[in-house]
Amino acid sequence: MTTFLEGKTALVTGSTSGIGFEIARHLAQAGCGLMLNGVEKPSVVENAIADLRNTGVDDVSFSDTDLTDPVQVERLVADTLDRFGAIDILVNNAGIQHVAPIETFTDDNWDRIIEINLSAPFRLIRKILPMMRTNGWGRVINIASVHGLVASRHKSAYVAAKHGLVGLTKTVALETAAEPITCNALCPGYVRTALMESQIASKARAERISTEEAAELILLEKQPSLSFVSPADIGSMVTFLCSEAGDQITGAALTIDGGWSAQ
Ligand code: NAD
């Protein structure tokens, strides 16, 4: 096992399941201490931690911070520092989706998406960046989406938040460009996680077809590779950005999208 991140600490938001869990696993296997976060039920969290421990990862802690609450966001940083003493890698991964035409998109759905997908990353970066500067090294990785680069119908809040996250990434990269700190956005296409399963299920219901047929149709519409991106692909990319090879990659919106945005 390569342990080039030994002695470093990563905070990965929304890491009790899906893409965030794989990012956390990859970073932990590279030697990082790890603060997990998420709002799942206790059994999901226990399974995630047990899974990590089974692969030899011990230096792991968990916070149930709800990222819609700025006070809890502050507490997440404080708890991570109490436990690990530093935050060297921040992965803003937590995100939610809601699909509806703009005429029926409610304020509540709009606000929740902007809070979790955009405002929480802003607040975490603002709080953690000074520490990275003091420690003389840092990596900020924002999990945006191909929807940070192009739009789809019925995803107004998600597309707006992810475009915003790409803009935030570029600004932070410029503000840290002359320092040993980088800030990048990853822009995945479709990844088959819980977030995606609900969209597949809605399509299956709407078209009266099976779940697998709906998944194929969704890929056919947008993702030329006709395969889902795997969470492990994204975990590997995050680990790469944390390696020395990533020193000069900053301000980038890196796609992992099976050709979606090439069209
Ligand atoms: P997921 O639903 O499997 O996981 C989301 C995670 O966010 C969970 O750990 C959940 O507990 C956490 N979370 C949700 N609300 C929260 C809150 N209020 N406070 C704290 N944590 C909260 O989703 P996923 O597919 O793994 O998505 C992870 C990221 O990847 C998201 O930002 C998403 O937009 C992005 N993304 C996903 C896809 C895809 O196809 N699945 C594609 C591109 C980008």
Boltz pocket constraint, residues with backbone or C-beta under 6 A from the ligand:
constraints:
  - pocket:
      binder: B
      contacts: [[A, 13], [A, 14], [A, 15], [A, 16], [A, 17], [A, 18], [A, 19], [A, 20], [A, 37], [A, 38], [A, 39], [A, 40], [A, 64], [A, 65], [A, 66], [A, 67], [A, 68], [A, 92], [A, 93], [A, 94], [A, 95], [A, 96], [A, 116], [A, 143], [A, 144], [A, 145], [A, 146], [A, 187], [A, 188], [A, 189], [A, 190], [A, 191], [A, 192], [A, 193], [A, 194], [A, 195], [A, 196]]
      max_distance: 6.0
